[in-house]
């Protein structure tokens, strides 16, 4: 899948590797989760860096601005991103 410009592949945040820096293009979450993600700074056009992946616990640690956040893999799967 490609964005409007056709130059970047859209993928899920849960598919990103450690040290990957991406930009959020869409949140596919329900209203409650979407509001919680926005309160953490995870919104359209936000730059997110993947810091750690914990496959055993199914969590992903990301950095948004100066904030470090742990997301469930299921939640990260609802966030569409492009690599920058």
C-alpha angles and dihedrals in degrees: 000000000000134000125243093277089052093222104097129056116234113225139161121268088235089063094057123107128229114288091020114144115206143167121232114240102171143004112215094187131120117263095266096050092041090056091049092050091048090051087058091050096256102135140122112311093012115140113232128187120202107226105172140002120208106189094177092056094033092232134131123205113212136177120224112180103318094331124101115208133184113215129188111246088240091057092045088053089063093058116087115207143172125215115249 
